[in-house]
Amino acid sequence: MKNYLTPMLQGSLFVVLLLSGPIFMPASSEAVLRPEEVLIVVNPESSDSVRLGSLYSELRKIPFSHIAGVKAPFQEGITRKQYDELIAAPLRKTINSLQEKGVRIRCIVTVYGVPLRISKTLPPDASQETIKKLEETIGEKNKEKVELETLLKENKNSKEVHKKLNALKSEIGKLQFELAHLTGKDTVAAVDSELALLLSPSYELAGWQPNPEFYFIRGRLNNSPQALMVSRLDASAPEVVEKIMRTAVEVEKTGLAGKLYLDARGLSGASEYAKFDEDIKRAARILEKGLMPIVLDNKPELFGPGEAPEAALYCGWYSLGEYRDAFEWAKGAVGYHVASSEAVSLHDPKRNYWVKSMLDRGVIASIGPVTEPYLTAFPPPSIFFQLLMSGHYSLAEVFAMTNPFLSWQMILVGDPLYNPFRVKPAYPLIDPPPPPK
């Protein structure tokens, strides 16, 4: 997993995380997300999509007039042109029509059958010759990096080698970003992440857009765009989606019970990997003051078979594209695995991506990227679980406040209205932050 950081993130994300503890922020009287503020998006090309959308409307008492159909290909990947014409344009028209009637839409939920991922768009300045030269340069720089790493092993205390290695890594990162742009890789996006900016003015498609609701930058962006909350009711099969919806409603009545499992890697130091690992450990330190038992693993190995019974909540890393069957999931469980491709597909029966595999085994809400997102795109677990366990917010609201980027790769799968701790809060927040607008 790559971890290239923008200067903004270096200054405001992990630095803040290193100093953060329990959340303190002035409370707000603004209402939490309500069913009548949700728009359900289905694909008429799939009868299952339409049926599931209608069922969700019934279970959550969302007005039937809030079901919108988009006639898109029944497949996970689509082009940017297809997204603009078949999904974005009709949904923008639907929401504007509802707004004219005095209806406020704050959240979109895409349902099984709605495409997942938007393919890359090549920039006009791209040329194969330029791309080839850049790839060769990156290859040469990587060889230099290996040589410096070897020198560093021989002389661990060499400040000069440390300095050269860090500078080289930074240079490689910038070259990788440039290559991603020239190959169009930085225009690949999750449909849901683009829908969050559906009502915003035009914006640059290459790379990400900062999420104005992200906890650490709320109120700090000038002319911040309007952002919608977005979640997805999707899985490997329609029956799994139906179970997710029904379980969410059922568990809310009594509350989510079980244990929180946090799987760190035992990293230390100043690298961004070590900082993220530290945030997993910080989550354990903060949440031990709550009511849910916590199991923290700080070894490089992941939890093994049978080591995670009664798993109600989970965050850990790093197994790329290969789910580890170590858990006995509690009813209504929520969890996410930090790796680069865990939501590339929710339907492919040949793959063991974490999001798909977790949903198949009983988890009803998860987070993952549709392609390489970079490490800083993941919700910080120390904040995500504080907000969720407080019982103040629905799943969509928690994700909206902890997801750093929009027009990017990360998706939330699960009932956006799900609040597993509403009746039995497991962590007390002092002056909880206001919900997303």
N, C-alpha and C positions, 0 to 999 in steps of 0.2 A: 504494500500500500504506500502510495506517495504521500508526502506531507508538505508540499510546497505552500508557503504562507505569504499572503500579501502583507505589506507593512501595517495596514489597519489591524489585521488579525494579530500580528505579532505584538502590537501595542495594547490591544484591548481584550483579546479573548483569553489566551492561556495565562497572561500576566494576572488578569482579574481572577481567573480560576485558582491560581496558586494562592491568592489571598482570600478567596471567598470561603464563607462558612454558611451558617443558616441564613435564609433569605430574610431581609428586612426591607420593606418598601411601603410607602403610604398606601393604606387601603383605599378601595374605590367602591362606590355604590353602583357602578355600572353592572347591569345584569349579565349573568353567564349565558352561554349559548342556549337558545331555546329551539324546540323542534320547528316552529314556524319560520325560523331563520335559515333553514337548511334546504338546499336544492339537490334533488336526487337526479343523477345523470345515468341514463340507460342507453343501450344500443338496440334498436328495433330489429337489427339483423340477427339477434339472438333471443329466442323466446325465453330462455333461462334468465337473461339479463332483465327483460321486462317483468317477468314473474317475481324475481328477487327484489327489484325496485319497488314493486307494488307491496310486497310483503314487508319491506322495511318501512314504507310509508304507514302501513297499518300498525306495525309493532310500536313505532315511535310517535304515532299520531301526527305525522307530518301531512299537511294538506295534499290531496291528490293532485291538485293543480301545480304542485312543486316538483312534479316528475317531468323531466325534459329528455326527449329522445334525440340522439345524434346518430345519424346513419353513416357509420364508419366501418371499415373492414373489420371483420371478426378475427383480429390477430393482434399480437402484442406490440409489434413495431409498425410505425407509420412514418411518412415523410413530413417535413415541415409544412409543405403545401397542403397536404391532407389535414393536418392539425388546424391550420389557419381557416381552411374553407369548410371542413366537415364538423369540426368541434368548436373552435373558438368563436367563429362568427355567429352560428345559431345560438350558442349559450349566452353570448353577450346580448343578443337581441332579446332572449327570454328574460334575462335578469333586468334589463332596462324596461321591458314591458311590465314586469312585476313591480318594479320601483315606481313606475308611473301610477300604479294602483295603491301606493302607500305601503308596499311590502318591502321589508329590508332583508336582503340575503347576505349572510355573513360567512356561510360555509357551503361548500360543494362536496358531495360524496359521489364518487364514480363507482359504478357497479360492474361486476363480472361481465365481460364482453366489451367494455370500453377500452380502447388501446392503452398500453402502458408507457410506451417509450417513443420518443421522436428521434429519427435518425439524423445523422450529421449533414450539415450544409457547408459545401466548400466555399471559402472566401474567394472573391474575384482576383486577389493578388497572389493566389497559390500557383506554383509551378513545380513540376516534378524535379527539375534541376535544382531548384532552391531547397526543396524537401530533402533530396538526396545528399546535398552538401551539409545540411544541418544534421542529418542522421549520422554522417561520417564524423562531424565535429563532436557530437555527443559521444560517439563510440571512442574517439581518441581521449576525450576528457574522462570517460569512465575508466580507461586503462590507467591514466594518471592517478585517478582516485584509488585504484587497487594498489598501485605502487606506494602511495602515501600511507595507506592503511597498513601495509606490510612494514613500512618504516616505523610507524607508530607502535606496532606490536613489539618491535625490537627496542624502541626507546619511548616508553609510555609517558615520560615526563618532558618530552621535547615540546616546548611552547611554540617553537617555530613551525614544526610539522603540524601541530594542532591548528594553528592559524591558517596555514596553507590549505589544509584539508577542509576546514570550514568554508573558506573562500571558494574553493573548487566546488563544493557541494552546492553553494548558493548559485554559482555560475551555471552548473548543470541544471539546477531547478529552473532558472530563467530560460535556458535553451529548450527545456522540455515544454515549458509554457508556450514558447514561440512555435515549436513543432506542433503542439496540440492545436494551435490556431490555424496554421497553414494546412493541416490535414482535416480541419473541420471537427476534430474530436471535441473541442470545447463548445460546440453547438448542440451536441447530443444532450437531451434533457428528458426528464420524466414529464409525461403529460400533466400529472397532478401538480407538479412544481410550476409549470407554465400557467396552469389555470389559477394559481394563487394571484397572478398579476393580470388576470383577465380584464379587469376594469381600469387598469393603469394605462397611462400614455405609452407610446412606443418606447422601447428600450433596447440596448445593445444585446444581441443574442449570444455573442461569443462570451464564454465565461459565465459567472454567476452575478446575481444582483443581491445586495445585502437585504436581509429580511427586516423590515422596520419594526416588527414585533419581537425580534430576538432580544432576550432578557438584558443582555449587556449593552445594547445600543438603542434601546427604546427611547424615543424623544430626542435622539442626538443627530438624526439625519435631517439635512435641509431638503425641503420639498420631497419628503418620503412618499412613495407611491401607496395607493390603497391596496392592501393585501387581504385576500380572502383566505379563510381556513379551508384546507382540503384534506380529505381522507378517502380511502378506497375500501370498498367491500368486495374483495376478490380473493381467490385461492385456486387450488388445483382443480376443483370440481364444484358445481353448483351446490351440492349437498353440504360441502364444507363451509361455504359462504352462509348458507341458511343456519347451520349450527352456530357459527360465529355470532350472527344477529340474535338468535334466540338465547344463547348463553349470556350475552351481555345484559339483556333485559332481566334475566333470571338472577344473575349474580348480584346485580345492583340492589336487589331487595334485601339481601342479608350481608353483603360485603365480601370482598376478596380475602381469603385466608390462606396462610402458608408461609413460606420463607422467601427472603430476598437473597439470590445468589449473585455474587460479584466475582468475576474471574479475571484478575489482573495477571501480569506476566513477570512481576518482580523486577521491573526495570528501574533504574535510577540514573541521575545525571541531568544534563541540560537539553537533551534532544527533545523534539516535539513528541516522539513516541513515549519517552519517559514522562513527559508532562501529562499526556493523556492517561498513561498508566497510573500516575499519581492521582488523577481526578477520580478514577475508579476506587482507589483506596480512600480518598477523601469522602466519597459517597458513603463508604462503610462507617467512617468515623462520625460523620454528621448524623446518619440515620440510626445509629445505635441508640440514640436518645428517643427513638420512636417505639412503637408497639410491635413491629414485625421482627421476628428473629432474622439475623443476618449471618450468612456464611461467606467469608472472604477467602479466596484462594490467591496467594501471592507467589505462586511458582510458575515457571515457564509453561508447564504442561497444562492442558485444559482439564476440566472436570472429566472423570472417567465414568464408565458404565456403573449405574447404581449409586453414584456419589451425590446426586442432587434430588432427593425425594421431596415431595410437597413444594415444588418450585412454583411460587406465585408470581415472582418478579425475577428478571434476569438481565444482566449486561456483562459481556465479556469479550475476549479476543484471544488468539487470532487463528482461525482456520478458514482459509480462502475457498469458498464455494463447496465446502464439505461439512455438512452438519454432523455434530457428534452427539450420539444418542445416549446422553448421560442423565437425562431428566425424567422425572415423573411429574408431569405438569398438573398443577392444581386447576380446578375448574375456574375459568375466567382469567387465566394467566396472561401476563404482558411481559414481553422481553425483546431485546435486540442484541445482535452480534455485530461487532465492529470489524468489518472486512469489506473488501472492495467490490464485490459483485453479488451481494446476497439477495437482491431483488431484480436481477437481470431477467428472470422469468418466474412467474407464479404458476405456470401451467405445464412446463416441460417435464414429462414423466421420467426422463433420463437423467435429470440433474438433481443434486442434493443441496441446492442453495438453502441457506439458513431460514429465510423468511417463509418460503414455501414449505419446507420440512417442519418447521415449528407449527405452522397453521395446521398441517396435516395431522399433527400429534396432539392437538388440543389447545395450543396457544390461540388466543382470540384477538391479539393486537401485537403488531411488530413494526419495525422500522428497518429500511434498507435502501441501498442505492441501485439504480438501474444500470450503472456502469461506474468506472473509477471516479469517486467523488472528491478525493483527497481527505486526509484525516480530519481536518478542521470542519468538515461538513457534517460530522455526526453530532447529535445532541449531547452535551456534557452530562454524564450520568448523575453527577452530584447535584445538578439543578433539576433534571428531568424527574428523578424519583422524589425529590422533595415536593415538587408541585403536585405530582400525581397522588402521592400518599397523603397529602393534606386533605383531600376530599373536597377542595374548593373548586376544582376545575374538571371539565370533561377532557377526554383523550385528545380531541382536536385542539383544544385550548392549550394543553400542555405542550403538544408538538409545536404549535405556532410560536410559543414563547421560548422554545429551546432549539429550534431549527435555524442555523445561522444564515442559510442561503435560499433564494428562490430563483426560478428559471435555471434549475440545476438538477441534481441527480436523486435526491433523497425523497422517499415516499413514506407515508404512514398508511398501514393496512389495519383496518378495524373500524368499529362503529364510532363515528366522531362524537356521539353523545354519551358514550360509555364513561361512567364515573364509578369505578369499583370501590372507592373509599368514601362515598357520600354519606352512607349511614354509619360507617365505622372508620373515621379518620385514623391513620396509622402514624402520622407525623404532624405535630403542631407547628403551624407557621405563625410567626408573630407579624401582624400587619401584612397579610398576603398581598402580592402585587395585583393590580387590576387586570382583568382578563383582556384578551385581544379586542380591538375595536370592531 
